[in-house]
Amino acid sequence: MIKTLTSKVDNISEFVRQNHPYDCVEVISSKIDNGNPPYLKWISDIVGDKSEPEK
């Protein structure tokens, strides 16, 4: 499982398809609607878009 931003899914998917030995690689994306608040904060801290200044 890779945790990333939605904006990066297409590039990651292409990289995996080009580099994985399987003919049909599983690459899926899921939106997180709800969850354990400390975990969601951790995810946000880890994969947050570092190119945008923090508010």
PDB file as gemmi writes it, atoms N, CA and C in Angstrom:
CRYST1    1.000    1.000    1.000  90.00  90.00  90.00 P 1                      
ATOM      1  N   MET A   1       0.848  -1.169   0.000  1.00  0.00           N  
ATOM      2  CA  MET A   1       0.000   0.000   0.000  1.00  0.00           C  
ATOM      3  C   MET A   1       0.895   1.234   0.000  1.00  0.00           C  
ATOM      4  N   ILE A   2       0.545   2.166  -0.865  1.00  0.00           N  
ATOM      5  CA  ILE A   2       1.244   3.448  -0.934  1.00  0.00           C  
ATOM      6  C   ILE A   2       0.275   4.524  -0.479  1.00  0.00           C  
ATOM      7  N   LYS A   3       0.733   5.386   0.381  1.00  0.00           N  
ATOM      8  CA  LYS A   3      -0.082   6.514   0.828  1.00  0.00           C  
ATOM      9  C   LYS A   3       0.462   7.756   0.136  1.00  0.00           C  
ATOM     10  N   THR A   4      -0.386   8.430  -0.639  1.00  0.00           N  
ATOM     11  CA  THR A   4       0.059   9.603  -1.381  1.00  0.00           C  
ATOM     12  C   THR A   4      -1.107  10.532  -1.649  1.00  0.00           C  
ATOM     13  N   LEU A   5      -0.838  11.610  -2.322  1.00  0.00           N  
ATOM     14  CA  LEU A   5      -1.867  12.561  -2.717  1.00  0.00           C  
ATOM     15  C   LEU A   5      -2.562  12.101  -3.989  1.00  0.00           C  
ATOM     16  N   THR A   6      -3.831  12.433  -4.111  1.00  0.00           N  
ATOM     17  CA  THR A   6      -4.589  12.093  -5.315  1.00  0.00           C  
ATOM     18  C   THR A   6      -3.894  12.631  -6.560  1.00  0.00           C  
ATOM     19  N   SER A   7      -3.311  13.801  -6.454  1.00  0.00           N  
ATOM     20  CA  SER A   7      -2.650  14.421  -7.606  1.00  0.00           C  
ATOM     21  C   SER A   7      -1.444  13.627  -8.104  1.00  0.00           C  
ATOM     22  N   LYS A   8      -0.939  12.705  -7.306  1.00  0.00           N  
ATOM     23  CA  LYS A   8       0.237  11.921  -7.695  1.00  0.00           C  
ATOM     24  C   LYS A   8      -0.099  10.505  -8.152  1.00  0.00           C  
ATOM     25  N   VAL A   9      -1.365  10.104  -8.056  1.00  0.00           N  
ATOM     26  CA  VAL A   9      -1.756   8.726  -8.359  1.00  0.00           C  
ATOM     27  C   VAL A   9      -1.438   8.343  -9.803  1.00  0.00           C  
ATOM     28  N   ASP A  10      -1.750   9.195 -10.760  1.00  0.00           N  
ATOM     29  CA  ASP A  10      -1.515   8.850 -12.167  1.00  0.00           C  
ATOM     30  C   ASP A  10      -0.036   8.597 -12.454  1.00  0.00           C  
ATOM     31  N   ASN A  11       0.836   9.451 -11.940  1.00  0.00           N  
ATOM     32  CA  ASN A  11       2.275   9.264 -12.166  1.00  0.00           C  
ATOM     33  C   ASN A  11       2.793   7.998 -11.493  1.00  0.00           C  
ATOM     34  N   ILE A  12       2.344   7.742 -10.285  1.00  0.00           N  
ATOM     35  CA  ILE A  12       2.765   6.532  -9.578  1.00  0.00           C  
ATOM     36  C   ILE A  12       2.247   5.297 -10.294  1.00  0.00           C  
ATOM     37  N   SER A  13       0.997   5.341 -10.729  1.00  0.00           N  
ATOM     38  CA  SER A  13       0.406   4.221 -11.450  1.00  0.00           C  
ATOM     39  C   SER A  13       1.199   3.912 -12.721  1.00  0.00           C  
ATOM     40  N   GLU A  14       1.553   4.929 -13.462  1.00  0.00           N  
ATOM     41  CA  GLU A  14       2.337   4.736 -14.687  1.00  0.00           C  
ATOM     42  C   GLU A  14       3.699   4.125 -14.362  1.00  0.00           C  
ATOM     43  N   PHE A  15       4.353   4.620 -13.323  1.00  0.00           N  
ATOM     44  CA  PHE A  15       5.655   4.081 -12.929  1.00  0.00           C  
ATOM     45  C   PHE A  15       5.544   2.601 -12.575  1.00  0.00           C  
ATOM     46  N   VAL A  16       4.532   2.252 -11.787  1.00  0.00           N  
ATOM     47  CA  VAL A  16       4.346   0.857 -11.379  1.00  0.00           C  
ATOM     48  C   VAL A  16       4.090  -0.022 -12.601  1.00  0.00           C  
ATOM     49  N   ARG A  17       3.213   0.427 -13.505  1.00  0.00           N  
ATOM     50  CA  ARG A  17       2.917  -0.369 -14.701  1.00  0.00           C  
ATOM     51  C   ARG A  17       4.162  -0.584 -15.556  1.00  0.00           C  
ATOM     52  N   GLN A  18       5.009   0.413 -15.645  1.00  0.00           N  
ATOM     53  CA  GLN A  18       6.214   0.307 -16.468  1.00  0.00           C  
ATOM     54  C   GLN A  18       7.298  -0.560 -15.825  1.00  0.00           C  
ATOM     55  N   ASN A  19       7.283  -0.683 -14.510  1.00  0.00           N  
ATOM     56  CA  ASN A  19       8.387  -1.342 -13.810  1.00  0.00           C  
ATOM     57  C   ASN A  19       8.037  -2.655 -13.128  1.00  0.00           C  
ATOM     58  N   HIS A  20       6.773  -2.994 -13.039  1.00  0.00           N  
ATOM     59  CA  HIS A  20       6.357  -4.227 -12.371  1.00  0.00           C  
ATOM     60  C   HIS A  20       6.311  -5.367 -13.377  1.00  0.00           C  
ATOM     61  N   PRO A  21       6.721  -6.569 -12.979  1.00  0.00           N  
ATOM     62  CA  PRO A  21       6.749  -7.682 -13.933  1.00  0.00           C  
ATOM     63  C   PRO A  21       5.374  -8.232 -14.316  1.00  0.00           C  
ATOM     64  N   TYR A  22       4.338  -7.949 -13.548  1.00  0.00           N  
ATOM     65  CA  TYR A  22       3.008  -8.475 -13.881  1.00  0.00           C  
ATOM     66  C   TYR A  22       2.442  -7.766 -15.108  1.00  0.00           C  
ATOM     67  N   ASP A  23       1.645  -8.490 -15.897  1.00  0.00           N  
ATOM     68  CA  ASP A  23       0.961  -7.891 -17.042  1.00  0.00           C  
ATOM     69  C   ASP A  23      -0.189  -6.989 -16.603  1.00  0.00           C  
ATOM     70  N   CYS A  24      -0.847  -7.389 -15.521  1.00  0.00           N  
ATOM     71  CA  CYS A  24      -1.998  -6.634 -15.018  1.00  0.00           C  
ATOM     72  C   CYS A  24      -1.741  -6.293 -13.549  1.00  0.00           C  
ATOM     73  N   VAL A  25      -1.160  -5.133 -13.328  1.00  0.00           N  
ATOM     74  CA  VAL A  25      -0.776  -4.702 -11.984  1.00  0.00           C  
ATOM     75  C   VAL A  25      -1.978  -4.070 -11.279  1.00  0.00           C  
ATOM     76  N   GLU A  26      -2.156  -4.420 -10.008  1.00  0.00           N  
ATOM     77  CA  GLU A  26      -3.230  -3.804  -9.229  1.00  0.00           C  
ATOM     78  C   GLU A  26      -2.776  -2.437  -8.743  1.00  0.00           C  
ATOM     79  N   VAL A  27      -3.412  -1.404  -9.265  1.00  0.00           N  
ATOM     80  CA  VAL A  27      -3.206  -0.039  -8.788  1.00  0.00           C  
ATOM     81  C   VAL A  27      -4.596   0.550  -8.607  1.00  0.00           C  
ATOM     82  N   ILE A  28      -4.941   0.852  -7.363  1.00  0.00           N  
ATOM     83  CA  ILE A  28      -6.253   1.418  -7.066  1.00  0.00           C  
ATOM     84  C   ILE A  28      -6.074   2.638  -6.170  1.00  0.00           C  
ATOM     85  N   SER A  29      -7.087   3.468  -6.126  1.00  0.00           N  
ATOM     86  CA  SER A  29      -7.072   4.663  -5.298  1.00  0.00           C  
ATOM     87  C   SER A  29      -8.345   4.681  -4.462  1.00  0.00           C  
ATOM     88  N   SER A  30      -8.210   5.049  -3.202  1.00  0.00           N  
ATOM     89  CA  SER A  30      -9.364   5.136  -2.304  1.00  0.00           C  
ATOM     90  C   SER A  30      -9.370   6.488  -1.615  1.00  0.00           C  
ATOM     91  N   LYS A  31     -10.530   7.089  -1.552  1.00  0.00           N  
ATOM     92  CA  LYS A  31     -10.694   8.336  -0.825  1.00  0.00           C  
ATOM     93  C   LYS A  31     -10.949   8.011   0.642  1.00  0.00           C  
ATOM     94  N   ILE A  32     -10.311   8.739   1.533  1.00  0.00           N  
ATOM     95  CA  ILE A  32     -10.535   8.564   2.968  1.00  0.00           C  
ATOM     96  C   ILE A  32     -11.589   9.576   3.399  1.00  0.00           C  
ATOM     97  N   ASP A  33     -12.751   9.069   3.799  1.00  0.00           N  
ATOM     98  CA  ASP A  33     -13.837   9.941   4.240  1.00  0.00           C  
ATOM     99  C   ASP A  33     -13.875  10.123   5.752  1.00  0.00           C  
ATOM    100  N   ASN A  34     -13.367   9.120   6.479  1.00  0.00           N  
ATOM    101  CA  ASN A  34     -13.450   9.160   7.926  1.00  0.00           C  
ATOM    102  C   ASN A  34     -12.427   8.193   8.486  1.00  0.00           C  
ATOM    103  N   GLY A  35     -12.076   8.363   9.741  1.00  0.00           N  
ATOM    104  CA  GLY A  35     -11.137   7.448  10.366  1.00  0.00           C  
ATOM    105  C   GLY A  35     -10.715   7.930  11.738  1.00  0.00           C  
ATOM    106  N   ASN A  36      -9.763   7.230  12.319  1.00  0.00           N  
ATOM    107  CA  ASN A  36      -9.214   7.564  13.621  1.00  0.00           C  
ATOM    108  C   ASN A  36      -8.496   8.917  13.512  1.00  0.00           C  
ATOM    109  N   PRO A  37      -8.956   9.952  14.226  1.00  0.00           N  
ATOM    110  CA  PRO A  37      -8.372  11.288  14.079  1.00  0.00           C  
ATOM    111  C   PRO A  37      -6.845  11.352  14.208  1.00  0.00           C  
ATOM    112  N   PRO A  38      -6.214  10.683  15.187  1.00  0.00           N  
ATOM    113  CA  PRO A  38      -4.751  10.740  15.239  1.00  0.00           C  
ATOM    114  C   PRO A  38      -4.091  10.134  13.985  1.00  0.00           C  
ATOM    115  N   TYR A  39      -4.668   9.067  13.452  1.00  0.00           N  
ATOM    116  CA  TYR A  39      -4.123   8.453  12.238  1.00  0.00           C  
ATOM    117  C   TYR A  39      -4.295   9.389  11.044  1.00  0.00           C  
ATOM    118  N   LEU A  40      -5.468  10.006  10.918  1.00  0.00           N  
ATOM    119  CA  LEU A  40      -5.701  10.924   9.808  1.00  0.00           C  
ATOM    120  C   LEU A  40      -4.752  12.117   9.865  1.00  0.00           C  
ATOM    121  N   LYS A  41      -4.456  12.608  11.068  1.00  0.00           N  
ATOM    122  CA  LYS A  41      -3.485  13.694  11.206  1.00  0.00           C  
ATOM    123  C   LYS A  41      -2.104  13.218  10.785  1.00  0.00           C  
ATOM    124  N   TRP A  42      -1.734  12.016  11.191  1.00  0.00           N  
ATOM    125  CA  TRP A  42      -0.437  11.456  10.817  1.00  0.00           C  
ATOM    126  C   TRP A  42      -0.330  11.357   9.294  1.00  0.00           C  
ATOM    127  N   ILE A  43      -1.376  10.821   8.646  1.00  0.00           N  
ATOM    128  CA  ILE A  43      -1.378  10.715   7.183  1.00  0.00           C  
ATOM    129  C   ILE A  43      -1.208  12.094   6.555  1.00  0.00           C  
ATOM    130  N   SER A  44      -1.953  13.063   7.041  1.00  0.00           N  
ATOM    131  CA  SER A  44      -1.861  14.420   6.505  1.00  0.00           C  
ATOM    132  C   SER A  44      -0.450  14.985   6.664  1.00  0.00           C  
ATOM    133  N   ASP A  45       0.159  14.740   7.817  1.00  0.00           N  
ATOM    134  CA  ASP A  45       1.522  15.213   8.059  1.00  0.00           C  
ATOM    135  C   ASP A  45       2.525  14.532   7.133  1.00  0.00           C  
ATOM    136  N   ILE A  46       2.337  13.237   6.888  1.00  0.00           N  
ATOM    137  CA  ILE A  46       3.289  12.461   6.094  1.00  0.00           C  
ATOM    138  C   ILE A  46       3.175  12.753   4.605  1.00  0.00           C  
ATOM    139  N   VAL A  47       1.963  12.789   4.064  1.00  0.00           N  
ATOM    140  CA  VAL A  47       1.799  12.933   2.613  1.00  0.00           C  
ATOM    141  C   VAL A  47       1.336  14.321   2.193  1.00  0.00           C  
ATOM    142  N   GLY A  48       1.247  15.239   3.135  1.00  0.00           N  
ATOM    143  CA  GLY A  48       0.819  16.587   2.788  1.00  0.00           C  
ATOM    144  C   GLY A  48       1.666  17.160   1.663  1.00  0.00           C  
ATOM    145  N   ASP A  49       1.086  18.038   0.874  1.00  0.00           N  
ATOM    146  CA  ASP A  49       1.770  18.621  -0.277  1.00  0.00           C  
ATOM    147  C   ASP A  49       2.817  19.614   0.214  1.00  0.00           C  
ATOM    148  N   LYS A  50       4.068  19.218   0.185  1.00  0.00           N  
ATOM    149  CA  LYS A  50       5.163  20.044   0.689  1.00  0.00           C  
ATOM    150  C   LYS A  50       5.459  21.226  -0.230  1.00  0.00           C  
ATOM    151  N   SER A  51       4.913  21.219  -1.454  1.00  0.00           N  
ATOM    152  CA  SER A  51       5.166  22.318  -2.379  1.00  0.00           C  
ATOM    153  C   SER A  51       4.310  23.540  -2.049  1.00  0.00           C  
ATOM    154  N   GLU A  52       3.277  23.346  -1.242  1.00  0.00           N  
ATOM    155  CA  GLU A  52       2.426  24.457  -0.846  1.00  0.00           C  
ATOM    156  C   GLU A  52       2.813  24.898   0.562  1.00  0.00           C  
ATOM    157  N   PRO A  53       2.910  26.215   0.796  1.00  0.00           N  
ATOM    158  CA  PRO A  53       3.262  26.687   2.144  1.00  0.00           C  
ATOM    159  C   PRO A  53       2.184  26.315   3.149  1.00  0.00           C  
ATOM    160  N   GLU A  54       2.620  25.995   4.369  1.00  0.00           N  
ATOM    161  CA  GLU A  54       1.664  25.649   5.420  1.00  0.00           C  
ATOM    162  C   GLU A  54       0.909  26.891   5.837  1.00  0.00           C  
ATOM    163  N   LYS A  55      -0.352  26.702   6.224  1.00  0.00           N  
ATOM    164  CA  LYS A  55      -1.194  27.831   6.642  1.00  0.00           C  
ATOM    165  C   LYS A  55      -1.271  27.891   8.136  1.00  0.00           C  
TER     166      LYS A  55                                                      
END                                                                             
